[in-house]
Amino acid sequence: MLYALSTCGHCRRTRELLNELGVSYDYLYVDQLSREEMDTVLREVEKFNPRGSFPTIVINGSHTIIGAREDEIREALA
């Protein structure tokens, strides 16, 4: 799961990398949600990333990668 912002360049590059790697993933542009939905999703993101920064990637519900860390993403998905 990729939690991202639609205006975030790091988020865009992370999506491009996941697409390049042929990874199946879900994503959510948090800034495009209603205020109520956004509050709920931000609480969910903060469980994995207390800073609530983007992009936040959650792999199989247990491994979290914060930021556009290409090497770490490639290693986690290898």
DSSP file (Angstrom, degrees, kcal/mol; ACC not computed):
  #  RESIDUE AA STRUCTURE BP1 BP2  ACC     N-H-->O    O-->H-N    N-H-->O    O-->H-N    TCO  KAPPA ALPHA  PHI   PSI    X-CA   Y-CA   Z-CA
    1    1 A M              0   0    0      0, 0.0    57,-2.8     0, 0.0     2,-0.6   0.000 360.0 360.0 360.0 129.3    0.0    0.0    0.0
    2    2 A L  E     -aB  27  57A   0     24,-2.5    26,-2.3    55,-0.2     2,-0.6  -0.940 360.0-163.2-110.5 117.0    1.3    3.4   -1.0
    3    3 A Y  E     +aB  28  56A   0     53,-3.1    53,-2.1    -2,-0.6     2,-0.3  -0.890  31.4 154.0 -96.3 125.0    0.1    6.4    0.9
    4    4 A A  E     -a   29   0A   0     24,-2.8    26,-2.6    -2,-0.6    27,-0.5  -0.863  44.4-117.2-145.3 171.8    0.9    9.5   -1.1
    5    5 A L    >   -     0   0    0     -2,-0.3     3,-1.4    24,-0.2     6,-0.1  -0.953  23.4-133.9-115.3 140.1    0.0   13.1   -2.0
    6    6 A S  T 3  S+     0   0    0     -2,-0.4    -1,-0.1     1,-0.3    23,-0.0   0.729 106.5  46.3 -66.5 -21.3   -1.0   13.9   -5.5
    7    7 A T  T 3  S+     0   0    0      4,-0.0     2,-0.6     5,-0.0    -1,-0.3   0.334  87.0 109.8-101.5   5.6    1.3   17.0   -5.5
    8    8 A C    <>  -     0   0    0     -3,-1.4     4,-2.1     1,-0.2     5,-0.1  -0.736  52.2-160.2 -93.2 120.0    4.4   15.2   -4.1
    9    9 A G  H  > S+     0   0    0     -2,-0.6     4,-2.4     1,-0.2     5,-0.2   0.871  95.1  52.5 -64.3 -37.8    7.3   14.7   -6.5
   10   10 A H  H  > S+     0   0    0      1,-0.2     4,-2.0     2,-0.2    -1,-0.2   0.887 109.3  50.5 -65.0 -38.1    8.8   12.0   -4.2
   11   11 A C  H  > S+     0   0    0      2,-0.2     4,-2.3     1,-0.2    -2,-0.2   0.912 109.8  50.3 -64.3 -42.9    5.4   10.2   -4.2
   12   12 A R  H  X S+     0   0    0     -4,-2.1     4,-2.4     1,-0.2    -2,-0.2   0.927 110.9  48.5 -61.6 -45.7    5.3   10.4   -8.1
   13   13 A R  H  X S+     0   0    0     -4,-2.4     4,-2.3     1,-0.2    -1,-0.2   0.862 109.7  53.1 -64.7 -34.9    8.8    8.9   -8.4
   14   14 A T  H  X S+     0   0    0     -4,-2.0     4,-2.5     2,-0.2    -1,-0.2   0.919 109.3  48.1 -66.2 -42.8    7.9    6.1   -6.0
   15   15 A R  H  X S+     0   0    0     -4,-2.3     4,-2.5     2,-0.2    -2,-0.2   0.916 110.6  51.9 -61.9 -42.5    4.8    5.2   -8.1
   16   16 A E  H  X S+     0   0    0     -4,-2.4     4,-2.7     1,-0.2    -2,-0.2   0.909 110.1  49.1 -60.1 -42.2    7.0    5.3  -11.2
   17   17 A L  H  X S+     0   0    0     -4,-2.3     4,-2.4     2,-0.2    -2,-0.2   0.936 110.8  48.8 -63.2 -46.8    9.5    2.9   -9.6
   18   18 A L  H  <>S+     0   0    0     -4,-2.5     5,-2.2     1,-0.2     4,-0.4   0.899 113.4  47.7 -61.4 -39.9    6.8    0.5   -8.4
   19   19 A N  H ><5S+     0   0    0     -4,-2.5     3,-1.1     1,-0.2    -1,-0.2   0.919 110.5  51.7 -65.3 -43.3    5.3    0.5  -11.9
   20   20 A E  H 3<5S+     0   0    0     -4,-2.7    -2,-0.2     1,-0.3    -1,-0.2   0.873 108.9  51.1 -60.1 -38.0    8.7    0.0  -13.5
   21   21 A L  T 3<5S-     0   0    0     -4,-2.4    -1,-0.3    -5,-0.2    -2,-0.2   0.550 111.4-123.3 -78.2  -7.1    9.3   -3.0  -11.2
   22   22 A G  T < 5 +     0   0    0     -3,-1.1     2,-0.3    -4,-0.4    -3,-0.2   0.783  53.6 161.9  71.1  27.4    5.9   -4.5  -12.2
   23   23 A V      < -     0   0    0     -5,-2.2     2,-0.5    -6,-0.2    -1,-0.2  -0.615  39.0-132.6 -84.0 136.5    4.7   -4.6   -8.6
   24   24 A S        +     0   0    0     -2,-0.3     2,-0.3     2,-0.0    -1,-0.0  -0.780  45.3 150.7 -85.0 127.0    1.0   -4.9   -8.0
   25   25 A Y        -     0   0    0     -2,-0.5     2,-0.3   -23,-0.0    -2,-0.0  -0.986  41.7-128.9-153.6 159.3    0.1   -2.3   -5.3
   26   26 A D        -     0   0    0     -2,-0.3   -24,-2.5     2,-0.0     2,-0.3  -0.810  27.5-170.2-104.5 153.1   -2.7   -0.1   -4.1
   27   27 A Y  E     -a    2   0A   0     -2,-0.3     2,-0.4   -26,-0.2   -24,-0.2  -0.976  11.6-159.4-142.8 158.2   -2.3    3.6   -3.5
   28   28 A L  E     -a    3   0A   0    -26,-2.3   -24,-2.8    -2,-0.3     2,-1.1  -0.978  15.0-144.9-140.9 123.7   -4.2    6.4   -2.0
   29   29 A Y  E >   -a    4   0A   0     -2,-0.4     3,-1.8     1,-0.2   -24,-0.2  -0.774  18.1-166.5 -86.2 100.6   -3.8   10.1   -2.6
   30   30 A V  G >  S+     0   0    0    -26,-2.6     3,-1.5    -2,-1.1    -1,-0.2   0.831  81.2  60.6 -61.3 -35.3   -4.5   11.3    0.9
   31   31 A D  G 3  S+     0   0    0    -27,-0.5    -1,-0.3     1,-0.3   -26,-0.1   0.567  98.6  59.1 -72.6  -6.4   -4.9   14.9   -0.1
   32   32 A Q  G <  S+     0   0    0     -3,-1.8    -1,-0.3     2,-0.1    -2,-0.2   0.337  87.5  97.9-101.8   6.6   -7.8   14.0   -2.4
   33   33 A L  S <  S-     0   0    0     -3,-1.5     2,-0.0    -4,-0.2    -3,-0.0  -0.472  84.3 -96.1 -88.2 162.3   -9.9   12.6    0.3
   34   34 A S     >  -     0   0    0     -2,-0.1     4,-3.1     1,-0.1     5,-0.2  -0.340  43.8-103.0 -67.3 162.1  -12.8   14.3    2.2
   35   35 A R  H  > S+     0   0    0      1,-0.2     4,-2.3     2,-0.2     5,-0.2   0.906 123.0  48.2 -56.1 -44.0  -11.7   15.8    5.5
   36   36 A E  H  > S+     0   0    0      2,-0.2     4,-1.8     1,-0.2    -1,-0.2   0.927 114.2  45.0 -64.2 -46.3  -13.3   13.0    7.4
   37   37 A E  H  > S+     0   0    0      1,-0.2     4,-2.7     2,-0.2     5,-0.2   0.901 111.5  54.2 -63.7 -40.7  -11.7   10.3    5.3
   38   38 A M  H  X S+     0   0    0     -4,-3.1     4,-2.9     1,-0.2     5,-0.2   0.917 106.5  50.9 -60.6 -44.8   -8.4   12.1    5.5
   39   39 A D  H  X S+     0   0    0     -4,-2.3     4,-1.7    -5,-0.2    -1,-0.2   0.910 112.3  47.3 -59.6 -42.7   -8.4   12.2    9.3
   40   40 A T  H  X S+     0   0    0     -4,-1.8     4,-1.6     2,-0.2    -2,-0.2   0.930 114.2  45.8 -64.8 -46.4   -9.1    8.4    9.4
   41   41 A V  H  X S+     0   0    0     -4,-2.7     4,-2.9     1,-0.2    -2,-0.2   0.888 109.0  55.3 -67.0 -39.4   -6.4    7.6    6.9
   42   42 A L  H  X S+     0   0    0     -4,-2.9     4,-2.4     1,-0.2    -1,-0.2   0.884 106.5  51.3 -62.4 -37.4   -3.8    9.9    8.6
   43   43 A R  H  X S+     0   0    0     -4,-1.7     4,-0.7    -5,-0.2    -1,-0.2   0.893 111.4  48.8 -63.5 -38.6   -4.4    8.0   11.9
   44   44 A E  H >X S+     0   0    0     -4,-1.6     3,-0.9     2,-0.2     4,-0.7   0.926 111.1  48.9 -65.3 -45.9   -3.8    4.8    9.9
   45   45 A V  H >X S+     0   0    0     -4,-2.9     4,-2.8     1,-0.2     3,-1.3   0.902 104.5  59.9 -59.9 -42.2   -0.6    6.1    8.4
   46   46 A E  H 3< S+     0   0    0     -4,-2.4    -1,-0.2     1,-0.3    -2,-0.2   0.706  93.3  65.6 -64.4 -19.9    0.7    7.3   11.8
   47   47 A K  H << S+     0   0    0     -3,-0.9    -1,-0.3    -4,-0.7    -2,-0.2   0.853 117.0  27.4 -65.8 -33.9    0.5    3.7   13.0
   48   48 A F  H << S+     0   0    0     -3,-1.3    -2,-0.2    -4,-0.7    -1,-0.2   0.743 138.5  25.3 -95.6 -30.3    3.3    2.9   10.5
   49   49 A N    ><  -     0   0    0     -4,-2.8     3,-2.3    -5,-0.1    -1,-0.3  -0.811  64.1-166.5-140.9  91.1    4.9    6.3   10.3
   50   50 A P  T 3  S+     0   0    0      0, 0.0    -4,-0.1     0, 0.0    -1,-0.1   0.747  89.7  59.2 -55.5 -25.5    4.4    8.5   13.4
   51   51 A R  T 3  S-     0   0    0     -6,-0.1    -5,-0.1     2,-0.0    -6,-0.0   0.717  99.0-139.1 -75.0 -19.9    5.6   11.6   11.5
   52   52 A G    <   +     0   0    0     -3,-2.3     2,-0.1    -7,-0.2    -6,-0.1   0.830  46.9 153.6  66.1  32.0    2.8   11.1    9.0
   53   53 A S        -     0   0    0     -8,-0.1    -1,-0.2     2,-0.1    14,-0.1  -0.444  36.7 -80.9 -92.2 167.9    5.1   12.0    6.1
   54   54 A F  S    S+     0   0    0     -2,-0.1    14,-0.2     1,-0.1   -50,-0.1  -0.937  96.0  33.9-130.5 149.1    4.8   10.9    2.5
   55   55 A P        +     0   0    0      0, 0.0    12,-3.0     0, 0.0     2,-0.5   0.547  68.8 174.3 -75.8 151.6    5.3    8.7    0.7
   56   56 A T  E     -BC   3  66A   0    -53,-2.1   -53,-3.1    10,-0.2     2,-0.5  -0.996  10.5-165.2-122.4 124.1    4.7    5.9    3.2
   57   57 A I  E     -BC   2  65A   0      8,-3.0     8,-2.5    -2,-0.5     2,-0.5  -0.934   4.3-167.1-111.9 130.2    4.8    2.4    1.8
   58   58 A V  E     - C   0  64A   0    -57,-2.8     2,-0.6    -2,-0.5     6,-0.2  -0.974   8.0-160.1-118.2 118.6    3.4   -0.6    3.8
   59   59 A I  E >> S- C   0  63A   0      4,-3.6     4,-2.3    -2,-0.5     3,-2.0  -0.875  72.5 -20.4-104.9 121.4    4.4   -4.0    2.4
   60   60 A N  T 34 S-     0   0    0     -2,-0.6    -1,-0.2     1,-0.3     0, 0.0   0.776 113.4 -73.6  53.4  30.2    2.3   -6.9    3.5
   61   61 A G  T 34 S+     0   0    0      2,-0.2    -1,-0.3    -3,-0.2     3,-0.1   0.505 130.5  61.2  70.9   3.4    1.0   -5.0    6.5
   62   62 A S  T <4 S+     0   0    0     -3,-2.0     2,-0.5     1,-0.2    -2,-0.2   0.676  82.6  67.9-132.1 -34.1    4.3   -5.3    8.3
   63   63 A H  E  <  -C   59   0A   0     -4,-2.3    -4,-3.6    13,-0.0     2,-0.4  -0.831  61.6-166.1 -99.9 126.7    7.3   -3.7    6.5
   64   64 A T  E     -C   58   0A   0     -2,-0.5     2,-0.5    -6,-0.2    -6,-0.2  -0.927  10.8-171.7-117.0 135.3    7.2    0.1    6.2
   65   65 A I  E     -C   57   0A   0     -8,-2.5    -8,-3.0    -2,-0.4     2,-0.6  -0.995  10.4-159.0-122.6 126.0    9.4    2.3    4.0
   66   66 A I  E     +C   56   0A   0     -2,-0.5   -10,-0.2   -10,-0.2   -12,-0.1  -0.917  56.7   4.5-109.5 122.7    9.2    6.0    4.6
   67   67 A G  S    S-     0   0    0    -12,-3.0     2,-1.6    -2,-0.6   -10,-0.1  -0.264 103.5 -55.4  97.2 173.7   10.3    8.3    1.7
   68   68 A A        +     0   0    0    -14,-0.2     2,-1.2    -2,-0.1    -1,-0.1  -0.515  67.6 159.9 -89.7  67.6   11.4    7.6   -1.8
   69   69 A R     >  -     0   0    0     -2,-1.6     4,-2.7     1,-0.2     5,-0.2  -0.715  16.2-176.1 -95.6  87.9   14.2    5.3   -0.9
   70   70 A E  H  > S+     0   0    0     -2,-1.2     4,-2.9     1,-0.2     5,-0.2   0.887  79.1  48.0 -55.7 -48.2   14.7    3.5   -4.2
   71   71 A D  H  > S+     0   0    0      1,-0.2     4,-2.4     2,-0.2    -1,-0.2   0.918 114.0  47.3 -61.3 -43.4   17.4    1.0   -2.9
   72   72 A E  H  > S+     0   0    0      2,-0.2     4,-2.3     1,-0.2    -1,-0.2   0.885 113.0  49.0 -66.1 -38.7   15.3    0.1    0.1
   73   73 A I  H  X S+     0   0    0     -4,-2.7     4,-1.7     2,-0.2    -2,-0.2   0.936 111.9  48.3 -65.8 -46.4   12.2   -0.4   -2.0
   74   74 A R  H  X S+     0   0    0     -4,-2.9     4,-0.6    -5,-0.2    -2,-0.2   0.917 113.3  48.0 -60.0 -43.1   14.0   -2.5   -4.5
   75   75 A E  H >< S+     0   0    0     -4,-2.4     3,-0.8     1,-0.2    -1,-0.2   0.906 110.5  50.8 -65.1 -42.4   15.5   -4.7   -1.7
   76   76 A A  H 3< S+     0   0    0     -4,-2.3    -1,-0.2     1,-0.2    -2,-0.2   0.807 115.3  43.1 -66.7 -28.3   12.2   -5.1    0.1
   77   77 A L  H 3<        0   0    0     -4,-1.7    -1,-0.2     1,-0.2    -2,-0.2   0.434 360.0 360.0 -98.6   0.3   10.5   -6.2   -3.1
   78   78 A A    <<        0   0    0     -3,-0.8    -1,-0.2    -4,-0.6    -2,-0.1   0.483 360.0 360.0 -73.6 360.0   13.3   -8.5   -4.4
